[in-house]
Amino acid sequence: MFEFIKVLLDDIKNYKTLSERRIGLLGRVEITNKTSKEQLKGYIDTLKKLRNYLGADYLEKIKERVDKQKNEIVIAIENSK
């Protein structure tokens, strides 16, 4: 689970591929020393569901796909009178 959390943090900081909804699921619970075991278990369950939905290596797949794409620049000129 720790490796998946590191992947999530890398994605959030550098790639921003997660939707606001997915990030919202993760950000709803503040984990502190006073967090109950039930809340912590619920958060871990949320992480497991997200890992099952995305796949443990989802970011690597995205990186591979992006590396294969060519960068293009499109310049548009508007005619105005």
PDB file of N, CA, C and O in Angstrom:
ATOM      1  N   MET A   1       0.818  -1.188   0.000  1.00  0.00           N
ATOM      2  CA  MET A   1       0.000   0.000   0.000  1.00  0.00           C
ATOM      3  C   MET A   1       0.866   1.257   0.000  1.00  0.00           C
ATOM      4  O   MET A   1       0.511   2.261  -0.618  1.00  0.00           O
ATOM      5  N   PHE A   2       2.002   1.199   0.694  1.00  0.00           N
ATOM      6  CA  PHE A   2       2.890   2.356   0.783  1.00  0.00           C
ATOM      7  C   PHE A   2       3.388   2.780  -0.594  1.00  0.00           C
ATOM      8  O   PHE A   2       3.483   3.973  -0.880  1.00  0.00           O
ATOM      9  N   GLU A   3       3.706   1.809  -1.448  1.00  0.00           N
ATOM     10  CA  GLU A   3       4.181   2.129  -2.801  1.00  0.00           C
ATOM     11  C   GLU A   3       3.094   2.830  -3.614  1.00  0.00           C
ATOM     12  O   GLU A   3       3.379   3.754  -4.375  1.00  0.00           O
ATOM     13  N   PHE A   4       1.856   2.388  -3.449  1.00  0.00           N
ATOM     14  CA  PHE A   4       0.753   3.023  -4.172  1.00  0.00           C
ATOM     15  C   PHE A   4       0.557   4.462  -3.690  1.00  0.00           C
ATOM     16  O   PHE A   4       0.254   5.345  -4.493  1.00  0.00           O
ATOM     17  N   ILE A   5       0.723   4.701  -2.418  1.00  0.00           N
ATOM     18  CA  ILE A   5       0.611   6.063  -1.882  1.00  0.00           C
ATOM     19  C   ILE A   5       1.700   6.949  -2.469  1.00  0.00           C
ATOM     20  O   ILE A   5       1.449   8.110  -2.792  1.00  0.00           O
ATOM     21  N   LYS A   6       2.905   6.409  -2.608  1.00  0.00           N
ATOM     22  CA  LYS A   6       3.992   7.184  -3.225  1.00  0.00           C
ATOM     23  C   LYS A   6       3.665   7.514  -4.682  1.00  0.00           C
ATOM     24  O   LYS A   6       3.960   8.614  -5.149  1.00  0.00           O
ATOM     25  N   VAL A   7       3.056   6.565  -5.401  1.00  0.00           N
ATOM     26  CA  VAL A   7       2.644   6.805  -6.781  1.00  0.00           C
ATOM     27  C   VAL A   7       1.585   7.904  -6.828  1.00  0.00           C
ATOM     28  O   VAL A   7       1.648   8.789  -7.681  1.00  0.00           O
ATOM     29  N   LEU A   8       0.615   7.851  -5.920  1.00  0.00           N
ATOM     30  CA  LEU A   8      -0.422   8.883  -5.857  1.00  0.00           C
ATOM     31  C   LEU A   8       0.186  10.256  -5.601  1.00  0.00           C
ATOM     32  O   LEU A   8      -0.186  11.230  -6.255  1.00  0.00           O
ATOM     33  N   LEU A   9       1.111  10.343  -4.662  1.00  0.00           N
ATOM     34  CA  LEU A   9       1.751  11.621  -4.360  1.00  0.00           C
ATOM     35  C   LEU A   9       2.531  12.143  -5.558  1.00  0.00           C
ATOM     36  O   LEU A   9       2.476  13.336  -5.858  1.00  0.00           O
ATOM     37  N   ASP A  10       3.251  11.272  -6.244  1.00  0.00           N
ATOM     38  CA  ASP A  10       3.995  11.666  -7.444  1.00  0.00           C
ATOM     39  C   ASP A  10       3.045  12.191  -8.514  1.00  0.00           C
ATOM     40  O   ASP A  10       3.325  13.199  -9.163  1.00  0.00           O
ATOM     41  N   ASP A  11       1.937  11.512  -8.690  1.00  0.00           N
ATOM     42  CA  ASP A  11       0.946  11.932  -9.676  1.00  0.00           C
ATOM     43  C   ASP A  11       0.375  13.302  -9.310  1.00  0.00           C
ATOM     44  O   ASP A  11       0.296  14.189 -10.160  1.00  0.00           O
ATOM     45  N   ILE A  12      -0.017  13.477  -8.066  1.00  0.00           N
ATOM     46  CA  ILE A  12      -0.622  14.736  -7.639  1.00  0.00           C
ATOM     47  C   ILE A  12       0.369  15.892  -7.770  1.00  0.00           C
ATOM     48  O   ILE A  12      -0.008  16.987  -8.189  1.00  0.00           O
ATOM     49  N   LYS A  13       1.613  15.659  -7.421  1.00  0.00           N
ATOM     50  CA  LYS A  13       2.612  16.732  -7.463  1.00  0.00           C
ATOM     51  C   LYS A  13       3.092  17.040  -8.878  1.00  0.00           C
ATOM     52  O   LYS A  13       3.282  18.206  -9.223  1.00  0.00           O
ATOM     53  N   ASN A  14       3.290  16.013  -9.699  1.00  0.00           N
ATOM     54  CA  ASN A  14       3.985  16.222 -10.967  1.00  0.00           C
ATOM     55  C   ASN A  14       3.150  16.041 -12.223  1.00  0.00           C
ATOM     56  O   ASN A  14       3.421  16.699 -13.227  1.00  0.00           O
ATOM     57  N   TYR A  15       2.152  15.180 -12.209  1.00  0.00           N
ATOM     58  CA  TYR A  15       1.458  14.831 -13.453  1.00  0.00           C
ATOM     59  C   TYR A  15      -0.005  15.268 -13.492  1.00  0.00           C
ATOM     60  O   TYR A  15      -0.537  15.555 -14.564  1.00  0.00           O
ATOM     61  N   LYS A  16      -0.644  15.320 -12.355  1.00  0.00           N
ATOM     62  CA  LYS A  16      -2.028  15.804 -12.227  1.00  0.00           C
ATOM     63  C   LYS A  16      -3.011  15.071 -13.146  1.00  0.00           C
ATOM     64  O   LYS A  16      -3.792  15.702 -13.858  1.00  0.00           O
ATOM     65  N   THR A  17      -2.966  13.749 -13.125  1.00  0.00           N
ATOM     66  CA  THR A  17      -3.874  12.960 -13.960  1.00  0.00           C
ATOM     67  C   THR A  17      -5.148  12.560 -13.221  1.00  0.00           C
ATOM     68  O   THR A  17      -6.122  12.149 -13.853  1.00  0.00           O
ATOM     69  N   LEU A  18      -5.157  12.674 -11.901  1.00  0.00           N
ATOM     70  CA  LEU A  18      -6.340  12.288 -11.133  1.00  0.00           C
ATOM     71  C   LEU A  18      -7.406  13.371 -11.214  1.00  0.00           C
ATOM     72  O   LEU A  18      -7.101  14.563 -11.208  1.00  0.00           O
ATOM     73  N   SER A  19      -8.645  12.944 -11.289  1.00  0.00           N
ATOM     74  CA  SER A  19      -9.756  13.896 -11.326  1.00  0.00           C
ATOM     75  C   SER A  19      -9.956  14.523  -9.949  1.00  0.00           C
ATOM     76  O   SER A  19      -9.470  14.013  -8.939  1.00  0.00           O
ATOM     77  N   GLU A  20     -10.679  15.634  -9.931  1.00  0.00           N
ATOM     78  CA  GLU A  20     -10.985  16.285  -8.660  1.00  0.00           C
ATOM     79  C   GLU A  20     -11.806  15.358  -7.761  1.00  0.00           C
ATOM     80  O   GLU A  20     -11.681  15.391  -6.536  1.00  0.00           O
ATOM     81  N   ARG A  21     -12.628  14.550  -8.376  1.00  0.00           N
ATOM     82  CA  ARG A  21     -13.443  13.602  -7.595  1.00  0.00           C
ATOM     83  C   ARG A  21     -12.561  12.589  -6.865  1.00  0.00           C
ATOM     84  O   ARG A  21     -12.767  12.309  -5.684  1.00  0.00           O
ATOM     85  N   ARG A  22     -11.584  12.050  -7.579  1.00  0.00           N
ATOM     86  CA  ARG A  22     -10.684  11.069  -6.954  1.00  0.00           C
ATOM     87  C   ARG A  22      -9.853  11.722  -5.851  1.00  0.00           C
ATOM     88  O   ARG A  22      -9.672  11.144  -4.779  1.00  0.00           O
ATOM     89  N   ILE A  23      -9.355  12.911  -6.112  1.00  0.00           N
ATOM     90  CA  ILE A  23      -8.568  13.607  -5.097  1.00  0.00           C
ATOM     91  C   ILE A  23      -9.458  13.947  -3.903  1.00  0.00           C
ATOM     92  O   ILE A  23      -9.014  13.895  -2.756  1.00  0.00           O
ATOM     93  N   GLY A  24     -10.712  14.295  -4.179  1.00  0.00           N
ATOM     94  CA  GLY A  24     -11.654  14.593  -3.108  1.00  0.00           C
ATOM     95  C   GLY A  24     -11.889  13.404  -2.200  1.00  0.00           C
ATOM     96  O   GLY A  24     -12.023  13.558  -0.987  1.00  0.00           O
ATOM     97  N   LEU A  25     -11.939  12.211  -2.788  1.00  0.00           N
ATOM     98  CA  LEU A  25     -12.103  11.006  -1.973  1.00  0.00           C
ATOM     99  C   LEU A  25     -10.948  10.849  -0.990  1.00  0.00           C
ATOM    100  O   LEU A  25     -11.136  10.421   0.149  1.00  0.00           O
ATOM    101  N   LEU A  26      -9.768  11.198  -1.445  1.00  0.00           N
ATOM    102  CA  LEU A  26      -8.585  11.039  -0.599  1.00  0.00           C
ATOM    103  C   LEU A  26      -8.461  12.165   0.426  1.00  0.00           C
ATOM    104  O   LEU A  26      -7.928  11.959   1.516  1.00  0.00           O
ATOM    105  N   GLY A  27      -8.948  13.344   0.079  1.00  0.00           N
ATOM    106  CA  GLY A  27      -8.745  14.496   0.939  1.00  0.00           C
ATOM    107  C   GLY A  27      -9.829  14.743   1.965  1.00  0.00           C
ATOM    108  O   GLY A  27      -9.742  15.704   2.730  1.00  0.00           O
ATOM    109  N   ARG A  28     -10.835  13.913   2.000  1.00  0.00           N
ATOM    110  CA  ARG A  28     -11.938  14.137   2.940  1.00  0.00           C
ATOM    111  C   ARG A  28     -11.583  13.833   4.382  1.00  0.00           C
ATOM    112  O   ARG A  28     -12.208  14.366   5.299  1.00  0.00           O
ATOM    113  N   VAL A  29     -10.598  12.991   4.593  1.00  0.00           N
ATOM    114  CA  VAL A  29     -10.245  12.564   5.948  1.00  0.00           C
ATOM    115  C   VAL A  29      -8.882  13.141   6.314  1.00  0.00           C
ATOM    116  O   VAL A  29      -7.905  12.988   5.581  1.00  0.00           O
ATOM    117  N   GLU A  30      -8.844  13.798   7.449  1.00  0.00           N
ATOM    118  CA  GLU A  30      -7.575  14.288   7.971  1.00  0.00           C
ATOM    119  C   GLU A  30      -7.058  13.255   8.962  1.00  0.00           C
ATOM    120  O   GLU A  30      -7.729  12.928   9.941  1.00  0.00           O
ATOM    121  N   ILE A  31      -5.872  12.751   8.702  1.00  0.00           N
ATOM    122  CA  ILE A  31      -5.304  11.715   9.564  1.00  0.00           C
ATOM    123  C   ILE A  31      -4.334  12.367  10.551  1.00  0.00           C
ATOM    124  O   ILE A  31      -3.358  13.008  10.162  1.00  0.00           O
ATOM    125  N   THR A  32      -4.628  12.187  11.808  1.00  0.00           N
ATOM    126  CA  THR A  32      -3.782  12.705  12.886  1.00  0.00           C
ATOM    127  C   THR A  32      -3.566  11.598  13.910  1.00  0.00           C
ATOM    128  O   THR A  32      -3.997  10.461  13.715  1.00  0.00           O
ATOM    129  N   ASN A  33      -2.900  11.943  14.992  1.00  0.00           N
ATOM    130  CA  ASN A  33      -2.709  10.970  16.080  1.00  0.00           C
ATOM    131  C   ASN A  33      -4.030  10.597  16.743  1.00  0.00           C
ATOM    132  O   ASN A  33      -4.143   9.544  17.371  1.00  0.00           O
ATOM    133  N   LYS A  34      -5.035  11.472  16.599  1.00  0.00           N
ATOM    134  CA  LYS A  34      -6.329  11.239  17.243  1.00  0.00           C
ATOM    135  C   LYS A  34      -7.325  10.532  16.320  1.00  0.00           C
ATOM    136  O   LYS A  34      -8.470  10.302  16.712  1.00  0.00           O
ATOM    137  N   THR A  35      -6.910  10.191  15.120  1.00  0.00           N
ATOM    138  CA  THR A  35      -7.805   9.506  14.193  1.00  0.00           C
ATOM    139  C   THR A  35      -8.140   8.123  14.734  1.00  0.00           C
ATOM    140  O   THR A  35      -7.253   7.374  15.145  1.00  0.00           O
ATOM    141  N   SER A  36      -9.419   7.793  14.730  1.00  0.00           N
ATOM    142  CA  SER A  36      -9.840   6.497  15.268  1.00  0.00           C
ATOM    143  C   SER A  36      -9.458   5.371  14.311  1.00  0.00           C
ATOM    144  O   SER A  36      -9.224   5.596  13.124  1.00  0.00           O
ATOM    145  N   LYS A  37      -9.400   4.179  14.841  1.00  0.00           N
ATOM    146  CA  LYS A  37      -9.060   3.017  14.018  1.00  0.00           C
ATOM    147  C   LYS A  37     -10.100   2.775  12.941  1.00  0.00           C
ATOM    148  O   LYS A  37      -9.767   2.311  11.850  1.00  0.00           O
ATOM    149  N   GLU A  38     -11.363   3.084  13.234  1.00  0.00           N
ATOM    150  CA  GLU A  38     -12.427   2.905  12.245  1.00  0.00           C
ATOM    151  C   GLU A  38     -12.246   3.864  11.072  1.00  0.00           C
ATOM    152  O   GLU A  38     -12.409   3.477   9.915  1.00  0.00           O
ATOM    153  N   GLN A  39     -11.907   5.125  11.380  1.00  0.00           N
ATOM    154  CA  GLN A  39     -11.668   6.099  10.317  1.00  0.00           C
ATOM    155  C   GLN A  39     -10.454   5.702   9.480  1.00  0.00           C
ATOM    156  O   GLN A  39     -10.472   5.804   8.253  1.00  0.00           O
ATOM    157  N   LEU A  40      -9.415   5.255  10.150  1.00  0.00           N
ATOM    158  CA  LEU A  40      -8.203   4.833   9.448  1.00  0.00           C
ATOM    159  C   LEU A  40      -8.485   3.625   8.563  1.00  0.00           C
ATOM    160  O   LEU A  40      -8.002   3.551   7.433  1.00  0.00           O
ATOM    161  N   LYS A  41      -9.265   2.685   9.074  1.00  0.00           N
ATOM    162  CA  LYS A  41      -9.627   1.507   8.284  1.00  0.00           C
ATOM    163  C   LYS A  41     -10.446   1.923   7.060  1.00  0.00           C
ATOM    164  O   LYS A  41     -10.244   1.393   5.967  1.00  0.00           O
ATOM    165  N   GLY A  42     -11.366   2.869   7.243  1.00  0.00           N
ATOM    166  CA  GLY A  42     -12.160   3.363   6.121  1.00  0.00           C
ATOM    167  C   GLY A  42     -11.290   4.036   5.072  1.00  0.00           C
ATOM    168  O   GLY A  42     -11.528   3.879   3.874  1.00  0.00           O
ATOM    169  N   TYR A  43     -10.288   4.782   5.509  1.00  0.00           N
ATOM    170  CA  TYR A  43      -9.375   5.447   4.571  1.00  0.00           C
ATOM    171  C   TYR A  43      -8.555   4.423   3.798  1.00  0.00           C
ATOM    172  O   TYR A  43      -8.357   4.560   2.591  1.00  0.00           O
ATOM    173  N   ILE A  44      -8.082   3.405   4.494  1.00  0.00           N
ATOM    174  CA  ILE A  44      -7.307   2.350   3.833  1.00  0.00           C
ATOM    175  C   ILE A  44      -8.187   1.603   2.837  1.00  0.00           C
ATOM    176  O   ILE A  44      -7.723   1.237   1.757  1.00  0.00           O
ATOM    177  N   ASP A  45      -9.446   1.372   3.185  1.00  0.00           N
ATOM    178  CA  ASP A  45     -10.376   0.731   2.252  1.00  0.00           C
ATOM    179  C   ASP A  45     -10.570   1.595   1.001  1.00  0.00           C
ATOM    180  O   ASP A  45     -10.632   1.075  -0.113  1.00  0.00           O
ATOM    181  N   THR A  46     -10.666   2.906   1.188  1.00  0.00           N
ATOM    182  CA  THR A  46     -10.790   3.820   0.048  1.00  0.00           C
ATOM    183  C   THR A  46      -9.557   3.732  -0.841  1.00  0.00           C
ATOM    184  O   THR A  46      -9.675   3.699  -2.066  1.00  0.00           O
ATOM    185  N   LEU A  47      -8.380   3.695  -0.235  1.00  0.00           N
ATOM    186  CA  LEU A  47      -7.140   3.558  -1.010  1.00  0.00           C
ATOM    187  C   LEU A  47      -7.104   2.238  -1.777  1.00  0.00           C
ATOM    188  O   LEU A  47      -6.675   2.199  -2.931  1.00  0.00           O
ATOM    189  N   LYS A  48      -7.552   1.164  -1.141  1.00  0.00           N
ATOM    190  CA  LYS A  48      -7.568  -0.140  -1.809  1.00  0.00           C
ATOM    191  C   LYS A  48      -8.524  -0.138  -2.994  1.00  0.00           C
ATOM    192  O   LYS A  48      -8.207  -0.679  -4.053  1.00  0.00           O
ATOM    193  N   LYS A  49      -9.703   0.476  -2.816  1.00  0.00           N
ATOM    194  CA  LYS A  49     -10.659   0.554  -3.926  1.00  0.00           C
ATOM    195  C   LYS A  49     -10.084   1.362  -5.080  1.00  0.00           C
ATOM    196  O   LYS A  49     -10.242   0.997  -6.245  1.00  0.00           O
ATOM    197  N   LEU A  50      -9.418   2.456  -4.748  1.00  0.00           N
ATOM    198  CA  LEU A  50      -8.808   3.294  -5.783  1.00  0.00           C
ATOM    199  C   LEU A  50      -7.693   2.544  -6.498  1.00  0.00           C
ATOM    200  O   LEU A  50      -7.557   2.650  -7.717  1.00  0.00           O
ATOM    201  N   ARG A  51      -6.896   1.789  -5.751  1.00  0.00           N
ATOM    202  CA  ARG A  51      -5.824   0.998  -6.361  1.00  0.00           C
ATOM    203  C   ARG A  51      -6.406  -0.082  -7.270  1.00  0.00           C
ATOM    204  O   ARG A  51      -5.871  -0.337  -8.349  1.00  0.00           O
ATOM    205  N   ASN A  52      -7.492  -0.715  -6.843  1.00  0.00           N
ATOM    206  CA  ASN A  52      -8.121  -1.733  -7.678  1.00  0.00           C
ATOM    207  C   ASN A  52      -8.719  -1.117  -8.937  1.00  0.00           C
ATOM    208  O   ASN A  52      -8.667  -1.718 -10.010  1.00  0.00           O
ATOM    209  N   TYR A  53      -9.287   0.083  -8.807  1.00  0.00           N
ATOM    210  CA  TYR A  53      -9.915   0.749  -9.948  1.00  0.00           C
ATOM    211  C   TYR A  53      -8.868   1.242 -10.953  1.00  0.00           C
ATOM    212  O   TYR A  53      -9.004   1.021 -12.156  1.00  0.00           O
ATOM    213  N   LEU A  54      -7.826   1.909 -10.454  1.00  0.00           N
ATOM    214  CA  LEU A  54      -6.810   2.484 -11.342  1.00  0.00           C
ATOM    215  C   LEU A  54      -5.760   1.464 -11.766  1.00  0.00           C
ATOM    216  O   LEU A  54      -5.246   1.517 -12.883  1.00  0.00           O
ATOM    217  N   GLY A  55      -5.452   0.553 -10.884  1.00  0.00           N
ATOM    218  CA  GLY A  55      -4.337  -0.362 -11.091  1.00  0.00           C
ATOM    219  C   GLY A  55      -3.124   0.172 -10.346  1.00  0.00           C
ATOM    220  O   GLY A  55      -2.903   1.382 -10.304  1.00  0.00           O
ATOM    221  N   ALA A  56      -2.361  -0.696  -9.774  1.00  0.00           N
ATOM    222  CA  ALA A  56      -1.219  -0.283  -8.955  1.00  0.00           C
ATOM    223  C   ALA A  56      -0.172   0.459  -9.781  1.00  0.00           C
ATOM    224  O   ALA A  56       0.569   1.282  -9.245  1.00  0.00           O
ATOM    225  N   ASP A  57      -0.104   0.175 -11.081  1.00  0.00           N
ATOM    226  CA  ASP A  57       0.915   0.793 -11.942  1.00  0.00           C
ATOM    227  C   ASP A  57       0.307   1.765 -12.962  1.00  0.00           C
ATOM    228  O   ASP A  57       0.845   1.937 -14.056  1.00  0.00           O
ATOM    229  N   TYR A  58      -0.812   2.395 -12.601  1.00  0.00           N
ATOM    230  CA  TYR A  58      -1.516   3.246 -13.553  1.00  0.00           C
ATOM    231  C   TYR A  58      -0.652   4.403 -14.050  1.00  0.00           C
ATOM    232  O   TYR A  58      -0.734   4.773 -15.221  1.00  0.00           O
ATOM    233  N   LEU A  59       0.166   4.973 -13.182  1.00  0.00           N
ATOM    234  CA  LEU A  59       0.977   6.123 -13.585  1.00  0.00           C
ATOM    235  C   LEU A  59       2.065   5.708 -14.568  1.00  0.00           C
ATOM    236  O   LEU A  59       2.392   6.467 -15.481  1.00  0.00           O
ATOM    237  N   GLU A  60       2.622   4.535 -14.398  1.00  0.00           N
ATOM    238  CA  GLU A  60       3.637   4.055 -15.340  1.00  0.00           C
ATOM    239  C   GLU A  60       3.043   3.890 -16.740  1.00  0.00           C
ATOM    240  O   GLU A  60       3.685   4.222 -17.736  1.00  0.00           O
ATOM    241  N   LYS A  61       1.822   3.379 -16.806  1.00  0.00           N
ATOM    242  CA  LYS A  61       1.152   3.231 -18.100  1.00  0.00           C
ATOM    243  C   LYS A  61       0.935   4.585 -18.759  1.00  0.00           C
ATOM    244  O   LYS A  61       1.120   4.731 -19.967  1.00  0.00           O
ATOM    245  N   ILE A  62       0.545   5.568 -17.969  1.00  0.00           N
ATOM    246  CA  ILE A  62       0.337   6.919 -18.504  1.00  0.00           C
ATOM    247  C   ILE A  62       1.653   7.512 -18.978  1.00  0.00           C
ATOM    248  O   ILE A  62       1.705   8.133 -20.040  1.00  0.00           O
ATOM    249  N   LYS A  63       2.709   7.330 -18.211  1.00  0.00           N
ATOM    250  CA  LYS A  63       4.023   7.850 -18.597  1.00  0.00           C
ATOM    251  C   LYS A  63       4.486   7.230 -19.911  1.00  0.00           C
ATOM    252  O   LYS A  63       5.019   7.930 -20.772  1.00  0.00           O
ATOM    253  N   GLU A  64       4.287   5.918 -20.071  1.00  0.00           N
ATOM    254  CA  GLU A  64       4.682   5.245 -21.314  1.00  0.00           C
ATOM    255  C   GLU A  64       3.907   5.800 -22.506  1.00  0.00           C
ATOM    256  O   GLU A  64       4.475   6.019 -23.576  1.00  0.00           O
ATOM    257  N   ARG A  65       2.622   6.025 -22.317  1.00  0.00           N
ATOM    258  CA  ARG A  65       1.788   6.548 -23.393  1.00  0.00           C
ATOM    259  C   ARG A  65       2.222   7.966 -23.780  1.00  0.00           C
ATOM    260  O   ARG A  65       2.251   8.309 -24.961  1.00  0.00           O
ATOM    261  N   VAL A  66       2.551   8.772 -22.795  1.00  0.00           N
ATOM    262  CA  VAL A  66       2.966  10.159 -23.053  1.00  0.00           C
ATOM    263  C   VAL A  66       4.326  10.185 -23.741  1.00  0.00           C
ATOM    264  O   VAL A  66       4.555  11.016 -24.619  1.00  0.00           O
ATOM    265  N   ASP A  67       5.223   9.295 -23.358  1.00  0.00           N
ATOM    266  CA  ASP A  67       6.556   9.263 -23.973  1.00  0.00           C
ATOM    267  C   ASP A  67       6.489   8.945 -25.460  1.00  0.00           C
ATOM    268  O   ASP A  67       7.353   9.375 -26.225  1.00  0.00           O
ATOM    269  N   LYS A  68       5.477   8.201 -25.875  1.00  0.00           N
ATOM    270  CA  LYS A  68       5.350   7.809 -27.280  1.00  0.00           C
ATOM    271  C   LYS A  68       4.716   8.902 -28.145  1.00  0.00           C
ATOM    272  O   LYS A  68       4.778   8.838 -29.372  1.00  0.00           O
ATOM    273  N   GLN A  69       4.109   9.899 -27.504  1.00  0.00           N
ATOM    274  CA  GLN A  69       3.443  10.952 -28.258  1.00  0.00           C
ATOM    275  C   GLN A  69       4.450  12.008 -28.700  1.00  0.00           C
ATOM    276  O   GLN A  69       5.440  12.278 -28.020  1.00  0.00           O
ATOM    277  N   LYS A  70       4.166  12.593 -29.853  1.00  0.00           N
ATOM    278  CA  LYS A  70       4.977  13.691 -30.345  1.00  0.00           C
ATOM    279  C   LYS A  70       4.364  14.997 -29.878  1.00  0.00           C
ATOM    280  O   LYS A  70       3.143  15.134 -29.793  1.00  0.00           O
ATOM    281  N   ASN A  71       5.214  15.938 -29.582  1.00  0.00           N
ATOM    282  CA  ASN A  71       4.727  17.260 -29.210  1.00  0.00           C
ATOM    283  C   ASN A  71       4.455  18.060 -30.474  1.00  0.00           C
ATOM    284  O   ASN A  71       5.261  18.059 -31.405  1.00  0.00           O
ATOM    285  N   GLU A  72       3.333  18.733 -30.502  1.00  0.00           N
ATOM    286  CA  GLU A  72       2.979  19.559 -31.640  1.00  0.00           C
ATOM    287  C   GLU A  72       2.608  20.943 -31.149  1.00  0.00           C
ATOM    288  O   GLU A  72       2.046  21.111 -30.067  1.00  0.00           O
ATOM    289  N   ILE A  73       2.931  21.923 -31.963  1.00  0.00           N
ATOM    290  CA  ILE A  73       2.544  23.290 -31.661  1.00  0.00           C
ATOM    291  C   ILE A  73       1.589  23.736 -32.749  1.00  0.00           C
ATOM    292  O   ILE A  73       1.887  23.617 -33.937  1.00  0.00           O
ATOM    293  N   VAL A  74       0.434  24.252 -32.337  1.00  0.00           N
ATOM    294  CA  VAL A  74      -0.560  24.729 -33.276  1.00  0.00           C
ATOM    295  C   VAL A  74      -0.661  26.231 -33.110  1.00  0.00           C
ATOM    296  O   VAL A  74      -0.874  26.733 -32.007  1.00  0.00           O
ATOM    297  N   ILE A  75      -0.507  26.944 -34.215  1.00  0.00           N
ATOM    298  CA  ILE A  75      -0.625  28.404 -34.196  1.00  0.00           C
ATOM    299  C   ILE A  75      -1.862  28.774 -34.999  1.00  0.00           C
ATOM    300  O   ILE A  75      -2.002  28.382 -36.157  1.00  0.00           O
ATOM    301  N   ALA A  76      -2.745  29.521 -34.384  1.00  0.00           N
ATOM    302  CA  ALA A  76      -3.974  29.951 -35.044  1.00  0.00           C
ATOM    303  C   ALA A  76      -3.960  31.461 -35.185  1.00  0.00           C
ATOM    304  O   ALA A  76      -3.574  32.180 -34.263  1.00  0.00           O
ATOM    305  N   ILE A  77      -4.389  31.937 -36.357  1.00  0.00           N
ATOM    306  CA  ILE A  77      -4.455  33.367 -36.608  1.00  0.00           C
ATOM    307  C   ILE A  77      -5.915  33.704 -36.896  1.00  0.00           C
ATOM    308  O   ILE A  77      -6.556  33.074 -37.738  1.00  0.00           O
ATOM    309  N   GLU A  78      -6.429  34.704 -36.187  1.00  0.00           N
ATOM    310  CA  GLU A  78      -7.807  35.101 -36.371  1.00  0.00           C
ATOM    311  C   GLU A  78      -7.854  36.334 -37.270  1.00  0.00           C
ATOM    312  O   GLU A  78      -7.142  37.311 -37.037  1.00  0.00           O
ATOM    313  N   ASN A  79      -8.688  36.279 -38.284  1.00  0.00           N
ATOM    314  CA  ASN A  79      -8.903  37.430 -39.141  1.00  0.00           C
ATOM    315  C   ASN A  79      -9.943  38.324 -38.498  1.00  0.00           C
ATOM    316  O   ASN A  79     -11.071  37.891 -38.262  1.00  0.00           O
ATOM    317  N   SER A  80      -9.585  39.551 -38.213  1.00  0.00           N
ATOM    318  CA  SER A  80     -10.555  40.475 -37.620  1.00  0.00           C
ATOM    319  C   SER A  80     -10.577  41.757 -38.446  1.00  0.00           C
ATOM    320  O   SER A  80      -9.548  42.213 -38.943  1.00  0.00           O
ATOM    321  N   LYS A  81     -11.761  42.321 -38.580  1.00  0.00           N
ATOM    322  CA  LYS A  81     -11.890  43.535 -39.385  1.00  0.00           C
ATOM    323  C   LYS A  81     -12.293  44.687 -38.539  1.00  0.00           C
ATOM    324  O   LYS A  81     -12.452  45.799 -39.044  1.00  0.00           O
TER     325      LYS A  81
END
